[in-house]
């Protein structure tokens, strides 16, 4: 997937556009059920926080290199 993101003044990252989206069927039903549990939600939130931090760092590096 090729995607575009924008960052607002509050440093929130917004997904704005995507193309060439590819998907596949998820075979493991246990992975879906895991996110229904408290542990799964905690894992998901930790992963999302890490991804957000990584994206913010990459965006900052890109902005610094373009200036």
mmCIF file of the N, C-alpha and C atoms, coordinates in Angstrom:
data_MODEL
# 
_entry.id   MODEL 
# 
loop_
_atom_site.group_PDB 
_atom_site.id 
_atom_site.type_symbol 
_atom_site.label_atom_id 
_atom_site.label_alt_id 
_atom_site.label_comp_id 
_atom_site.label_asym_id 
_atom_site.label_entity_id 
_atom_site.label_seq_id 
_atom_site.pdbx_PDB_ins_code 
_atom_site.Cartn_x 
_atom_site.Cartn_y 
_atom_site.Cartn_z 
_atom_site.occupancy 
_atom_site.B_iso_or_equiv 
_atom_site.pdbx_formal_charge 
_atom_site.auth_seq_id 
_atom_site.auth_comp_id 
_atom_site.auth_asym_id 
_atom_site.auth_atom_id 
_atom_site.pdbx_PDB_model_num 
ATOM 1   N N  . UNK A 1 1  ? 0.854   -1.167  0.000  1.00 0.00 ? 1  UNK A N  1 
ATOM 2   C CA . UNK A 1 1  ? 0.000   0.000   0.000  1.00 0.00 ? 1  UNK A CA 1 
ATOM 3   C C  . UNK A 1 1  ? 0.893   1.221   0.000  1.00 0.00 ? 1  UNK A C  1 
ATOM 4   N N  . UNK A 1 2  ? 0.568   2.146   -0.847 1.00 0.00 ? 2  UNK A N  1 
ATOM 5   C CA . UNK A 1 2  ? 1.227   3.440   -0.840 1.00 0.00 ? 2  UNK A CA 1 
ATOM 6   C C  . UNK A 1 2  ? 0.266   4.416   -0.180 1.00 0.00 ? 2  UNK A C  1 
ATOM 7   N N  . UNK A 1 3  ? 0.744   5.100   0.861  1.00 0.00 ? 3  UNK A N  1 
ATOM 8   C CA . UNK A 1 3  ? -0.150  5.933   1.655  1.00 0.00 ? 3  UNK A CA 1 
ATOM 9   C C  . UNK A 1 3  ? 0.468   7.302   1.914  1.00 0.00 ? 3  UNK A C  1 
ATOM 10  N N  . UNK A 1 4  ? -0.408  8.260   2.200  1.00 0.00 ? 4  UNK A N  1 
ATOM 11  C CA . UNK A 1 4  ? 0.025   9.601   2.575  1.00 0.00 ? 4  UNK A CA 1 
ATOM 12  C C  . UNK A 1 4  ? -0.542  9.937   3.947  1.00 0.00 ? 4  UNK A C  1 
ATOM 13  N N  . UNK A 1 5  ? 0.270   10.604  4.741  1.00 0.00 ? 5  UNK A N  1 
ATOM 14  C CA . UNK A 1 5  ? -0.112  11.012  6.083  1.00 0.00 ? 5  UNK A CA 1 
ATOM 15  C C  . UNK A 1 5  ? 0.192   12.492  6.259  1.00 0.00 ? 5  UNK A C  1 
ATOM 16  N N  . UNK A 1 6  ? -0.556  13.146  7.115  1.00 0.00 ? 6  UNK A N  1 
ATOM 17  C CA . UNK A 1 6  ? -0.308  14.534  7.484  1.00 0.00 ? 6  UNK A CA 1 
ATOM 18  C C  . UNK A 1 6  ? -0.211  14.630  8.996  1.00 0.00 ? 6  UNK A C  1 
ATOM 19  N N  . UNK A 1 7  ? 0.588   15.584  9.471  1.00 0.00 ? 7  UNK A N  1 
ATOM 20  C CA . UNK A 1 7  ? 0.682   15.818  10.900 1.00 0.00 ? 7  UNK A CA 1 
ATOM 21  C C  . UNK A 1 7  ? 0.130   17.205  11.192 1.00 0.00 ? 7  UNK A C  1 
ATOM 22  N N  . UNK A 1 8  ? -0.800  17.297  12.151 1.00 0.00 ? 8  UNK A N  1 
ATOM 23  C CA . UNK A 1 8  ? -1.394  18.587  12.493 1.00 0.00 ? 8  UNK A CA 1 
ATOM 24  C C  . UNK A 1 8  ? -0.570  19.289  13.576 1.00 0.00 ? 8  UNK A C  1 
ATOM 25  N N  . UNK A 1 9  ? -1.018  20.442  14.015 1.00 0.00 ? 9  UNK A N  1 
ATOM 26  C CA . UNK A 1 9  ? -0.302  21.248  14.993 1.00 0.00 ? 9  UNK A CA 1 
ATOM 27  C C  . UNK A 1 9  ? -0.159  20.540  16.337 1.00 0.00 ? 9  UNK A C  1 
ATOM 28  N N  . UNK A 1 10 ? -1.055  19.617  16.645 1.00 0.00 ? 10 UNK A N  1 
ATOM 29  C CA . UNK A 1 10 ? -0.992  18.865  17.905 1.00 0.00 ? 10 UNK A CA 1 
ATOM 30  C C  . UNK A 1 10 ? -0.155  17.598  17.791 1.00 0.00 ? 10 UNK A C  1 
ATOM 31  N N  . UNK A 1 11 ? 0.556   17.462  16.686 1.00 0.00 ? 11 UNK A N  1 
ATOM 32  C CA . UNK A 1 11 ? 1.405   16.297  16.402 1.00 0.00 ? 11 UNK A CA 1 
ATOM 33  C C  . UNK A 1 11 ? 0.606   15.008  16.264 1.00 0.00 ? 11 UNK A C  1 
ATOM 34  N N  . UNK A 1 12 ? -0.665  15.116  15.891 1.00 0.00 ? 12 UNK A N  1 
ATOM 35  C CA . UNK A 1 12 ? -1.466  13.939  15.551 1.00 0.00 ? 12 UNK A CA 1 
ATOM 36  C C  . UNK A 1 12 ? -1.222  13.629  14.085 1.00 0.00 ? 12 UNK A C  1 
ATOM 37  N N  . UNK A 1 13 ? -1.051  12.362  13.791 1.00 0.00 ? 13 UNK A N  1 
ATOM 38  C CA . UNK A 1 13 ? -0.826  11.941  12.410 1.00 0.00 ? 13 UNK A CA 1 
ATOM 39  C C  . UNK A 1 13 ? -2.145  11.458  11.829 1.00 0.00 ? 13 UNK A C  1 
ATOM 40  N N  . UNK A 1 14 ? -2.492  11.980  10.656 1.00 0.00 ? 14 UNK A N  1 
ATOM 41  C CA . UNK A 1 14 ? -3.760  11.653  10.007 1.00 0.00 ? 14 UNK A CA 1 
ATOM 42  C C  . UNK A 1 14 ? -3.480  10.918  8.708  1.00 0.00 ? 14 UNK A C  1 
ATOM 43  N N  . UNK A 1 15 ? -4.142  9.802   8.540  1.00 0.00 ? 15 UNK A N  1 
ATOM 44  C CA . UNK A 1 15 ? -4.098  9.038   7.296  1.00 0.00 ? 15 UNK A CA 1 
ATOM 45  C C  . UNK A 1 15 ? -4.977  9.754   6.291  1.00 0.00 ? 15 UNK A C  1 
ATOM 46  N N  . UNK A 1 16 ? -4.436  10.143  5.140  1.00 0.00 ? 16 UNK A N  1 
ATOM 47  C CA . UNK A 1 16 ? -5.214  10.954  4.204  1.00 0.00 ? 16 UNK A CA 1 
ATOM 48  C C  . UNK A 1 16 ? -5.508  10.276  2.876  1.00 0.00 ? 16 UNK A C  1 
ATOM 49  N N  . UNK A 1 17 ? -4.614  9.395   2.410  1.00 0.00 ? 17 UNK A N  1 
ATOM 50  C CA . UNK A 1 17 ? -4.800  8.849   1.070  1.00 0.00 ? 17 UNK A CA 1 
ATOM 51  C C  . UNK A 1 17 ? -4.038  7.533   0.946  1.00 0.00 ? 17 UNK A C  1 
ATOM 52  N N  . UNK A 1 18 ? -4.585  6.592   0.185  1.00 0.00 ? 18 UNK A N  1 
ATOM 53  C CA . UNK A 1 18 ? -3.890  5.334   -0.086 1.00 0.00 ? 18 UNK A CA 1 
ATOM 54  C C  . UNK A 1 18 ? -4.204  4.857   -1.491 1.00 0.00 ? 18 UNK A C  1 
ATOM 55  N N  . UNK A 1 19 ? -3.226  4.185   -2.090 1.00 0.00 ? 19 UNK A N  1 
ATOM 56  C CA . UNK A 1 19 ? -3.441  3.561   -3.394 1.00 0.00 ? 19 UNK A CA 1 
ATOM 57  C C  . UNK A 1 19 ? -2.637  2.275   -3.438 1.00 0.00 ? 19 UNK A C  1 
ATOM 58  N N  . UNK A 1 20 ? -2.898  1.465   -4.423 1.00 0.00 ? 20 UNK A N  1 
ATOM 59  C CA . UNK A 1 20 ? -2.255  0.159   -4.570 1.00 0.00 ? 20 UNK A CA 1 
ATOM 60  C C  . UNK A 1 20 ? -2.392  -0.671  -3.298 1.00 0.00 ? 20 UNK A C  1 
ATOM 61  N N  . UNK A 1 21 ? -3.617  -0.745  -2.800 1.00 0.00 ? 21 UNK A N  1 
ATOM 62  C CA . UNK A 1 21 ? -3.900  -1.477  -1.564 1.00 0.00 ? 21 UNK A CA 1 
ATOM 63  C C  . UNK A 1 21 ? -4.002  -2.965  -1.871 1.00 0.00 ? 21 UNK A C  1 
ATOM 64  N N  . UNK A 1 22 ? -3.286  -3.764  -1.116 1.00 0.00 ? 22 UNK A N  1 
ATOM 65  C CA . UNK A 1 22 ? -3.294  -5.217  -1.257 1.00 0.00 ? 22 UNK A CA 1 
ATOM 66  C C  . UNK A 1 22 ? -3.710  -5.800  0.089  1.00 0.00 ? 22 UNK A C  1 
ATOM 67  N N  . UNK A 1 23 ? -4.526  -6.847  0.062  1.00 0.00 ? 23 UNK A N  1 
ATOM 68  C CA . UNK A 1 23 ? -4.937  -7.479  1.309  1.00 0.00 ? 23 UNK A CA 1 
ATOM 69  C C  . UNK A 1 23 ? -4.918  -8.982  1.135  1.00 0.00 ? 23 UNK A C  1 
ATOM 70  N N  . UNK A 1 24 ? -4.910  -9.662  2.259  1.00 0.00 ? 24 UNK A N  1 
ATOM 71  C CA . UNK A 1 24 ? -4.966  -11.118 2.232  1.00 0.00 ? 24 UNK A CA 1 
ATOM 72  C C  . UNK A 1 24 ? -5.870  -11.598 3.359  1.00 0.00 ? 24 UNK A C  1 
ATOM 73  N N  . UNK A 1 25 ? -6.430  -12.757 3.168  1.00 0.00 ? 25 UNK A N  1 
ATOM 74  C CA . UNK A 1 25 ? -7.307  -13.341 4.170  1.00 0.00 ? 25 UNK A CA 1 
ATOM 75  C C  . UNK A 1 25 ? -6.477  -13.794 5.363  1.00 0.00 ? 25 UNK A C  1 
ATOM 76  N N  . UNK A 1 26 ? -6.963  -13.509 6.551  1.00 0.00 ? 26 UNK A N  1 
ATOM 77  C CA . UNK A 1 26 ? -6.269  -13.909 7.772  1.00 0.00 ? 26 UNK A CA 1 
ATOM 78  C C  . UNK A 1 26 ? -6.708  -15.312 8.139  1.00 0.00 ? 26 UNK A C  1 
ATOM 79  N N  . UNK A 1 27 ? -5.756  -16.222 8.168  1.00 0.00 ? 27 UNK A N  1 
ATOM 80  C CA . UNK A 1 27 ? -6.064  -17.625 8.402  1.00 0.00 ? 27 UNK A CA 1 
ATOM 81  C C  . UNK A 1 27 ? -6.171  -17.958 9.884  1.00 0.00 ? 27 UNK A C  1 
ATOM 82  N N  . UNK A 1 28 ? -5.440  -17.273 10.729 1.00 0.00 ? 28 UNK A N  1 
ATOM 83  C CA . UNK A 1 28 ? -5.371  -17.619 12.141 1.00 0.00 ? 28 UNK A CA 1 
ATOM 84  C C  . UNK A 1 28 ? -6.462  -16.896 12.919 1.00 0.00 ? 28 UNK A C  1 
ATOM 85  N N  . UNK A 1 29 ? -7.518  -17.581 13.275 1.00 0.00 ? 29 UNK A N  1 
ATOM 86  C CA . UNK A 1 29 ? -8.636  -16.982 14.022 1.00 0.00 ? 29 UNK A CA 1 
ATOM 87  C C  . UNK A 1 29 ? -8.220  -16.610 15.439 1.00 0.00 ? 29 UNK A C  1 
ATOM 88  N N  . UNK A 1 30 ? -7.199  -17.269 15.997 1.00 0.00 ? 30 UNK A N  1 
ATOM 89  C CA . UNK A 1 30 ? -6.732  -16.974 17.348 1.00 0.00 ? 30 UNK A CA 1 
ATOM 90  C C  . UNK A 1 30 ? -6.209  -15.546 17.432 1.00 0.00 ? 30 UNK A C  1 
ATOM 91  N N  . UNK A 1 31 ? -5.588  -15.054 16.378 1.00 0.00 ? 31 UNK A N  1 
ATOM 92  C CA . UNK A 1 31 ? -5.069  -13.691 16.385 1.00 0.00 ? 31 UNK A CA 1 
ATOM 93  C C  . UNK A 1 31 ? -6.210  -12.693 16.515 1.00 0.00 ? 31 UNK A C  1 
ATOM 94  N N  . UNK A 1 32 ? -7.338  -12.979 15.878 1.00 0.00 ? 32 UNK A N  1 
ATOM 95  C CA . UNK A 1 32 ? -8.505  -12.097 15.976 1.00 0.00 ? 32 UNK A CA 1 
ATOM 96  C C  . UNK A 1 32 ? -9.087  -12.160 17.387 1.00 0.00 ? 32 UNK A C  1 
ATOM 97  N N  . UNK A 1 33 ? -9.187  -13.347 17.961 1.00 0.00 ? 33 UNK A N  1 
ATOM 98  C CA . UNK A 1 33 ? -9.748  -13.505 19.295 1.00 0.00 ? 33 UNK A CA 1 
ATOM 99  C C  . UNK A 1 33 ? -8.860  -12.877 20.361 1.00 0.00 ? 33 UNK A C  1 
ATOM 100 N N  . UNK A 1 34 ? -7.555  -12.842 20.132 1.00 0.00 ? 34 UNK A N  1 
ATOM 101 C CA . UNK A 1 34 ? -6.638  -12.268 21.109 1.00 0.00 ? 34 UNK A CA 1 
ATOM 102 C C  . UNK A 1 34 ? -6.935  -10.795 21.343 1.00 0.00 ? 34 UNK A C  1 
ATOM 103 N N  . UNK A 1 35 ? -7.345  -10.078 20.318 1.00 0.00 ? 35 UNK A N  1 
ATOM 104 C CA . UNK A 1 35 ? -7.610  -8.655  20.455 1.00 0.00 ? 35 UNK A CA 1 
ATOM 105 C C  . UNK A 1 35 ? -8.907  -8.381  21.204 1.00 0.00 ? 35 UNK A C  1 
ATOM 106 N N  . UNK A 1 36 ? -9.703  -9.400  21.435 1.00 0.00 ? 36 UNK A N  1 
ATOM 107 C CA . UNK A 1 36 ? -10.904 -9.240  22.244 1.00 0.00 ? 36 UNK A CA 1 
ATOM 108 C C  . UNK A 1 36 ? -10.579 -9.262  23.733 1.00 0.00 ? 36 UNK A C  1 
ATOM 109 N N  . UNK A 1 37 ? -9.432  -9.805  24.080 1.00 0.00 ? 37 UNK A N  1 
ATOM 110 C CA . UNK A 1 37 ? -9.070  -9.909  25.486 1.00 0.00 ? 37 UNK A CA 1 
ATOM 111 C C  . UNK A 1 37 ? -8.370  -8.640  25.956 1.00 0.00 ? 37 UNK A C  1 
ATOM 112 N N  . UNK A 1 38 ? -8.277  -8.467  27.252 1.00 0.00 ? 38 UNK A N  1 
ATOM 113 C CA . UNK A 1 38 ? -7.598  -7.306  27.840 1.00 0.00 ? 38 UNK A CA 1 
ATOM 114 C C  . UNK A 1 38 ? -6.128  -7.301  27.450 1.00 0.00 ? 38 UNK A C  1 
ATOM 115 N N  . UNK A 1 39 ? -5.495  -8.455  27.494 1.00 0.00 ? 39 UNK A N  1 
ATOM 116 C CA . UNK A 1 39 ? -4.075  -8.562  27.120 1.00 0.00 ? 39 UNK A CA 1 
ATOM 117 C C  . UNK A 1 39 ? -3.872  -8.139  25.673 1.00 0.00 ? 39 UNK A C  1 
ATOM 118 N N  . UNK A 1 40 ? -4.762  -8.573  24.817 1.00 0.00 ? 40 UNK A N  1 
ATOM 119 C CA . UNK A 1 40 ? -4.671  -8.203  23.403 1.00 0.00 ? 40 UNK A CA 1 
ATOM 120 C C  . UNK A 1 40 ? -4.809  -6.713  23.199 1.00 0.00 ? 40 UNK A C  1 
ATOM 121 N N  . UNK A 1 41 ? -5.725  -6.082  23.923 1.00 0.00 ? 41 UNK A N  1 
ATOM 122 C CA . UNK A 1 41 ? -5.902  -4.630  23.811 1.00 0.00 ? 41 UNK A CA 1 
ATOM 123 C C  . UNK A 1 41 ? -4.664  -3.890  24.304 1.00 0.00 ? 41 UNK A C  1 
ATOM 124 N N  . UNK A 1 42 ? -4.086  -4.352  25.407 1.00 0.00 ? 42 UNK A N  1 
ATOM 125 C CA . UNK A 1 42 ? -2.867  -3.734  25.926 1.00 0.00 ? 42 UNK A CA 1 
ATOM 126 C C  . UNK A 1 42 ? -1.722  -3.859  24.930 1.00 0.00 ? 42 UNK A C  1 
ATOM 127 N N  . UNK A 1 43 ? -1.597  -5.035  24.322 1.00 0.00 ? 43 UNK A N  1 
ATOM 128 C CA . UNK A 1 43 ? -0.558  -5.260  23.323 1.00 0.00 ? 43 UNK A CA 1 
ATOM 129 C C  . UNK A 1 43 ? -0.769  -4.351  22.119 1.00 0.00 ? 43 UNK A C  1 
ATOM 130 N N  . UNK A 1 44 ? -1.999  -4.246  21.679 1.00 0.00 ? 44 UNK A N  1 
ATOM 131 C CA . UNK A 1 44 ? -2.319  -3.395  20.537 1.00 0.00 ? 44 UNK A CA 1 
ATOM 132 C C  . UNK A 1 44 ? -2.001  -1.932  20.835 1.00 0.00 ? 44 UNK A C  1 
ATOM 133 N N  . UNK A 1 45 ? -2.368  -1.448  21.999 1.00 0.00 ? 45 UNK A N  1 
ATOM 134 C CA . UNK A 1 45 ? -2.101  -0.052  22.351 1.00 0.00 ? 45 UNK A CA 1 
ATOM 135 C C  . UNK A 1 45 ? -0.606  0.221   22.452 1.00 0.00 ? 45 UNK A C  1 
ATOM 136 N N  . UNK A 1 46 ? 0.150   -0.710  22.997 1.00 0.00 ? 46 UNK A N  1 
ATOM 137 C CA . UNK A 1 46 ? 1.605   -0.543  23.076 1.00 0.00 ? 46 UNK A CA 1 
ATOM 138 C C  . UNK A 1 46 ? 2.210   -0.504  21.676 1.00 0.00 ? 46 UNK A C  1 
ATOM 139 N N  . UNK A 1 47 ? 1.730   -1.373  20.797 1.00 0.00 ? 47 UNK A N  1 
ATOM 140 C CA . UNK A 1 47 ? 2.224   -1.396  19.420 1.00 0.00 ? 47 UNK A CA 1 
ATOM 141 C C  . UNK A 1 47 ? 1.877   -0.096  18.699 1.00 0.00 ? 47 UNK A C  1 
ATOM 142 N N  . UNK A 1 48 ? 0.657   0.399   18.880 1.00 0.00 ? 48 UNK A N  1 
ATOM 143 C CA . UNK A 1 48 ? 0.248   1.647   18.250 1.00 0.00 ? 48 UNK A CA 1 
ATOM 144 C C  . UNK A 1 48 ? 1.087   2.819   18.739 1.00 0.00 ? 48 UNK A C  1 
ATOM 145 N N  . UNK A 1 49 ? 1.389   2.868   20.028 1.00 0.00 ? 49 UNK A N  1 
ATOM 146 C CA . UNK A 1 49 ? 2.213   3.940   20.578 1.00 0.00 ? 49 UNK A CA 1 
ATOM 147 C C  . UNK A 1 49 ? 3.625   3.899   19.989 1.00 0.00 ? 49 UNK A C  1 
ATOM 148 N N  . UNK A 1 50 ? 4.180   2.689   19.868 1.00 0.00 ? 50 UNK A N  1 
ATOM 149 C CA . UNK A 1 50 ? 5.515   2.546   19.291 1.00 0.00 ? 50 UNK A CA 1 
ATOM 150 C C  . UNK A 1 50 ? 5.525   2.973   17.830 1.00 0.00 ? 50 UNK A C  1 
ATOM 151 N N  . UNK A 1 51 ? 4.490   2.597   17.084 1.00 0.00 ? 51 UNK A N  1 
ATOM 152 C CA . UNK A 1 51 ? 4.404   2.977   15.680 1.00 0.00 ? 51 UNK A CA 1 
ATOM 153 C C  . UNK A 1 51 ? 4.263   4.494   15.527 1.00 0.00 ? 51 UNK A C  1 
ATOM 154 N N  . UNK A 1 52 ? 3.470   5.118   16.390 1.00 0.00 ? 52 UNK A N  1 
ATOM 155 C CA . UNK A 1 52 ? 3.288   6.564   16.335 1.00 0.00 ? 52 UNK A CA 1 
ATOM 156 C C  . UNK A 1 52 ? 4.611   7.275   16.594 1.00 0.00 ? 52 UNK A C  1 
ATOM 157 N N  . UNK A 1 53 ? 5.354   6.811   17.612 1.00 0.00 ? 53 UNK A N  1 
ATOM 158 C CA . UNK A 1 53 ? 6.651   7.405   17.922 1.00 0.00 ? 53 UNK A CA 1 
ATOM 159 C C  . UNK A 1 53 ? 7.604   7.269   16.743 1.00 0.00 ? 53 UNK A C  1 
ATOM 160 N N  . UNK A 1 54 ? 7.609   6.094   16.111 1.00 0.00 ? 54 UNK A N  1 
ATOM 161 C CA . UNK A 1 54 ? 8.487   5.867   14.970 1.00 0.00 ? 54 UNK A CA 1 
ATOM 162 C C  . UNK A 1 54 ? 8.117   6.785   13.808 1.00 0.00 ? 54 UNK A C  1 
ATOM 163 N N  . UNK A 1 55 ? 6.827   6.914   13.519 1.00 0.00 ? 55 UNK A N  1 
ATOM 164 C CA . UNK A 1 55 ? 6.386   7.771   12.427 1.00 0.00 ? 55 UNK A CA 1 
ATOM 165 C C  . UNK A 1 55 ? 6.707   9.240   12.696 1.00 0.00 ? 55 UNK A C  1 
ATOM 166 N N  . UNK A 1 56 ? 6.533   9.679   13.940 1.00 0.00 ? 56 UNK A N  1 
ATOM 167 C CA . UNK A 1 56 ? 6.875   11.062  14.289 1.00 0.00 ? 56 UNK A CA 1 
ATOM 168 C C  . UNK A 1 56 ? 8.364   11.320  14.100 1.00 0.00 ? 56 UNK A C  1 
ATOM 169 N N  . UNK A 1 57 ? 9.198   10.370  14.501 1.00 0.00 ? 57 UNK A N  1 
ATOM 170 C CA . UNK A 1 57 ? 10.643  10.504  14.342 1.00 0.00 ? 57 UNK A CA 1 
ATOM 171 C C  . UNK A 1 57 ? 11.013  10.572  12.861 1.00 0.00 ? 57 UNK A C  1 
ATOM 172 N N  . UNK A 1 58 ? 10.434  9.696   12.042 1.00 0.00 ? 58 UNK A N  1 
ATOM 173 C CA . UNK A 1 58 ? 10.717  9.702   10.612 1.00 0.00 ? 58 UNK A CA 1 
ATOM 174 C C  . UNK A 1 58 ? 10.251  11.001  9.965  1.00 0.00 ? 58 UNK A C  1 
ATOM 175 N N  . UNK A 1 59 ? 9.101   11.493  10.362 1.00 0.00 ? 59 UNK A N  1 
ATOM 176 C CA . UNK A 1 59 ? 8.592   12.746  9.813  1.00 0.00 ? 59 UNK A CA 1 
ATOM 177 C C  . UNK A 1 59 ? 9.506   13.911  10.194 1.00 0.00 ? 59 UNK A C  1 
ATOM 178 N N  . UNK A 1 60 ? 9.955   13.931  11.435 1.00 0.00 ? 60 UNK A N  1 
ATOM 179 C CA . UNK A 1 60 ? 10.857  14.989  11.884 1.00 0.00 ? 60 UNK A CA 1 
ATOM 180 C C  . UNK A 1 60 ? 12.180  14.938  11.116 1.00 0.00 ? 60 UNK A C  1 
ATOM 181 N N  . UNK A 1 61 ? 12.716  13.731  10.910 1.00 0.00 ? 61 UNK A N  1 
ATOM 182 C CA . UNK A 1 61 ? 13.958  13.576  10.141 1.00 0.00 ? 61 UNK A CA 1 
ATOM 183 C C  . UNK A 1 61 ? 13.754  14.040  8.698  1.00 0.00 ? 61 UNK A C  1 
ATOM 184 N N  . UNK A 1 62 ? 12.622  13.720  8.117  1.00 0.00 ? 62 UNK A N  1 
ATOM 185 C CA . UNK A 1 62 ? 12.331  14.139  6.747  1.00 0.00 ? 62 UNK A CA 1 
ATOM 186 C C  . UNK A 1 62 ? 12.240  15.668  6.653  1.00 0.00 ? 62 UNK A C  1 
ATOM 187 N N  . UNK A 1 63 ? 11.542  16.279  7.613  1.00 0.00 ? 63 UNK A N  1 
ATOM 188 C CA . UNK A 1 63 ? 11.419  17.730  7.611  1.00 0.00 ? 63 UNK A CA 1 
ATOM 189 C C  . UNK A 1 63 ? 12.783  18.400  7.793  1.00 0.00 ? 63 UNK A C  1 
ATOM 190 N N  . UNK A 1 64 ? 13.625  17.840  8.654  1.00 0.00 ? 64 UNK A N  1 
ATOM 191 C CA . UNK A 1 64 ? 14.965  18.404  8.872  1.00 0.00 ? 64 UNK A CA 1 
ATOM 192 C C  . UNK A 1 64 ? 15.832  18.271  7.628  1.00 0.00 ? 64 UNK A C  1 
ATOM 193 N N  . UNK A 1 65 ? 15.728  17.157  6.936  1.00 0.00 ? 65 UNK A N  1 
ATOM 194 C CA . UNK A 1 65 ? 16.547  16.951  5.737  1.00 0.00 ? 65 UNK A CA 1 
ATOM 195 C C  . UNK A 1 65 ? 16.059  17.807  4.564  1.00 0.00 ? 65 UNK A C  1 
ATOM 196 N N  . UNK A 1 66 ? 14.778  18.155  4.554  1.00 0.00 ? 66 UNK A N  1 
ATOM 197 C CA . UNK A 1 66 ? 14.260  18.959  3.432  1.00 0.00 ? 66 UNK A CA 1 
ATOM 198 C C  . UNK A 1 66 ? 14.500  20.447  3.637  1.00 0.00 ? 66 UNK A C  1 
ATOM 199 N N  . UNK A 1 67 ? 14.875  20.862  4.850  1.00 0.00 ? 67 UNK A N  1 
ATOM 200 C CA . UNK A 1 67 ? 15.149  22.286  5.127  1.00 0.00 ? 67 UNK A CA 1 
ATOM 201 C C  . UNK A 1 67 ? 16.552  22.642  4.858  1.00 0.00 ? 67 UNK A C  1 
# 
